[in-house]
Amino acid sequence: MASRIPRIHFYEIDDQSWFPSFLREKVQACLTLLWVKRFPPFQSSSPATLIANALRSLLGPTIKDYTFIDFCSGAGGPTPYFEREVNRALELQSIQQYHNQNADTATRARRKDASITYDNHSNGNLASSSSTSDPTVDFILTDLHPHIPSWRLACSHSPNLHYVPHPIDASASPTNLFSLIHPSHPLPHPRKPFRLFSLAFHHFPDPLARAVLKDTLSTSSGFAIFELQSRDLASLLTALLLGPALWGTSWYYFWGDWVHLFWTYVVPVIPTVVVLDGLVSALRTRGRGEILRLMDEVEGVDEGWRVGWRFESGKGLHTWPVGEANWFVGVKDG
């Protein structure tokens, strides 16, 4: 259903060149906090967990066919948490399948020859099994303005997280992007490229959004646009509640960062910017029909471009009672 609120591309304070970089870092730290932390009783899981589960559900078993490239990663955002949640679930699934397979093999062996004692360890272990079939998938951090120290730290915690230390333009991505990954965290098994836009696509004005979609359709096998808001009254209300939420929790999560606390409690610039930008983000967010219309307006793409592409959209409650995430996912067949 189309939103009754018209899309207005106001400017977000955090995007402006005049906004001090040290305050931008603090605002981004708050946004990451809101992505990855769970605040009971209003949240049953973190928004990052909700989105990671949605990604697994939407792609199903084919998720292992892709390498996920996050565009507009900022300081890292939720992508390291997507990687952790997705791969944790895939590893658990692989372990369960491994044990089920061994159980079936043992049952057949006992039936065939009751004198044969099945030894679980004599038939290999999970490590040797996964060496030939790695159950995990890789995620890559990219941005027009790389945050290398933050990315390096995030990547040090996982072999499945990588970064490109060079500026990457989402509207004109290099065809050799995989080869540009920093050699300290190489990508061992490149797969089909799948683009992620996490709380990012609403930042693009229409001309840039069309250019990004054109590049995406031309060079990727899939993409997902994730937003933590929609263009509706519920999302505007959620944005207004971010201020009290940060005032109530920043002392705990940012204790010891006195600069952050000063600009939160003494001069409340940080929560004010988060709230105002949250309102603007909601007014900028596009629905399914608007994204499809942008793709139809892309110049230089065959009119039959939709053939071979499948699109799904959905939403899920991330914060009771009104905070909803929404997503738009495209997958190219073959």
PyMOL commands that set and color helices and strands:
alter all, ss='L'
color gray80, all
select helices_A, chain A and resi 13-15+21-36+47-65+79-112+121-123+126-132+148-155+177-180+201-203+206-219+233-253+258-266+269-284+288-296
alter helices_A, ss='H'
color red, helices_A
select strands_A, chain A and resi 66-70+139-141+161-163+192-198+222-227+309-319+323-332
alter strands_A, ss='S'
color yellow, strands_A
deselect
rebuild
show_as cartoon
